């Protein structure tokens, strides 16, 4: 678990792991805030562990943070791609209030290649009014200097 959001009496997690093999997938679980008991019905998945492979091809995915939506949904953000090698893409996944992929946001899975075969990542985000802002960086590109950081990246979209 890398991060979590609170929705009323529920704590929704964002992280990554795997059942077997050597590639990670996004994993989300929901717990009762007062008792700490895991909701085994979350997302309609076995044991209440929602597992999402954003790449769709078992490339390996790392969820780094979560953003709570006003409707009880959760955005999980991070990356997908092989290890920390070039060609990782930034990702955000939208879960509805029941822990299922939210089809109000197309499939609910959004993979964004931010640059040319870089190590692209989303690391944080926030909700303001009717909008969500996600921030991260576009890997690769030019060398960093003390006065210039041209790899920063942000995405802004309206809440459905």
N, C-alpha and C positions, 0 to 999 in steps of 0.2 A: 504494500500500500504506500503510495507516494503522497496522496492528498485525499481530502474528503470535503463534502459539503453537508450542511445541516438543512433538512427540510422538516420543519415542525418537530415531531418526536423521532425522526429518523436521521441516521447518519449514513450517507452514501459514499462509498469509497471509489478511488481511482488508482489503479496500479497495473501490474502486469505479472504474468507467470505462465506456466504450462502444465498440462496434464502428463505429457510425455514428450520425448524427442528433445531437440535442442533449439527450438524457436519459441519466442515469447508471443503472447497475445494479450490484448487489453482484458482486464478482469475488474468487475465491479460487484460489490456486495452491499447489502443494506442491513443496518443494525438498529435496534431500539436504543435511543439515547439514554433512557433511564436504567434499563436492565442489561444492556450490552448483548442481548440475544439476537442472533442472526436471523433475518427473515428468509426462510427457506422457500418462499414463494416468489422472491424478487426476480423479475424478468421471465417468470415461467420456466426457469432453468433448474436442472437438478441441483439440489442443495442451495438454491438461491445464488449461485455464482454465474453471473452473466459474463460470457467469454466472447470477445469479438476479435476477429482477424481482419484488421483494416486493409491489409494488402490483398486479401482473398487468395493468396498463393503461399502462405506460410513463410514469408520472408523474415519474420521477426519484428515485433512491434513493442514499443515502450511507452506506456501512459505515464505522464509526469505530473498532471494537475487536473483539477476539476473546477467547474464553474456552475453554480446553482442558478437555475432559471426560475422566474417568478411563478410559473405554472407547475412547479414541482419537478420539472425535468432537470437533467444534468448533462453538461457538456464535458467530455473527457478529452484531454489534449495530449499530444506528444508527437511520436514519429513512427514510421515504418520503413523497413529496409534492412539489408544485411549488416548486422553489427554496427560499429561506429565507422563504417567505411563510406566512401562517397556513394551517392545515389540513394541516400535516405530521403524520404519525403515527409513534410509536416502533415499532421493528421488532426482532425477533430471528429468526434463521434457524439451524436446527440441521442440520449436516452430519454424516453418519456417518463412520466411520474410512476409508471409501473415497472420501469427497468428494461423496457423493450426499445429497439431501435425506433426512433421517432420519424415516421414517414412524412410528417409535415415538412421535413428537411430532406426531401428526395428520399434516398435510401437510409439516411441517418449517418452514413459514413462518408467523410470528405477527405480525400487524399490530395494534397497540394504540393506539386513539385515547384518550389519557390525559386530555384535557380538551375544552373546547368550542372547536373550531377553532383550537387553538394550534399552536405550533411545537414539537411533542413529539419528544423525542430520548432514546435510550439511549446512554450514553457509557462505561460501565464495568461490570465484573462480576467475580465470583469463585465458586469452588466451595469448599464446606465440607461434608465428609462426603457425605451423599446429596442435598445441595441446591445449587442455583445461585441466586445473587442477582444481579439486574441493576439498575443505578441510572441515573437520568437526570433529566429534568425535564419538567414539563408547561408548555408555553409559553402565552403569553397570560395570562389571569387578572388578578390584581391587581398593583399596583406593588410592586416590591421595596423594602425598607427595610433599614437597618443591623441591625435587631434581628429581622427576620422574613424567612424565605424559605419561603413556602408553595407554591412551585412544584416542590420536590424530589419525586422519585418513585422507588419501588423495587418490584420484583417478585421474589418468591421462589417457586421450584417444585422439586419432587422430580425427581431424575435417574431416568430409566427404566432 
